[in-house]
């Protein structure tokens, strides 16, 4: 009888495999199936945000509508970012110009 055979009944899922003696390494559960995650997402969003997720395939027109909506939102964000950047750059330029004029007039 070898050492492994004698100690096989100590604890299921416990042993040293090179990751230290961290118990979470040995007693992990396998990942949740995607269907359970979808159900959990649905229940949590319905509870907190009153939203319902449909578990069905999207048609091509639905996909195109969603893509266009996302692109439109992204364009708005990019436009706002560009406008804000231009305004801030102009403000920095005006302040720099004012400081240069003040220094040169001394």
C-alpha positions, 0 to 999 in steps of 0.5 A: 500500500503506497502513501497515496492509497493510505491518505486518499480518504483524508479529505476530498479535493485537498492536496498540494499542487504547487499553489500554496496551501490556499484552501480556495485553490482546492475547493473551487466550484466549477463555473456557473453555466451561462443559462444560470447567469442569464437568469440571475441577470434577469432577476437582478435587473428586474428587481433593481431597475424594472427591466426585462431581458428577453432570451430569444434570437434577434432578427437582422433588423433588430440587430441593425437597429441596436447597432445604429443606436449604439453608433449614434450614442457613440457619435454624441459622446465623441462630438461632446468630447471634441467640443469640450477639448476645443473649448479647453484648448482655447481657454489655455491659449488665452491664458498663455497669451495673457501671461506672455503679454504680461511678462513682455510688458515689464 
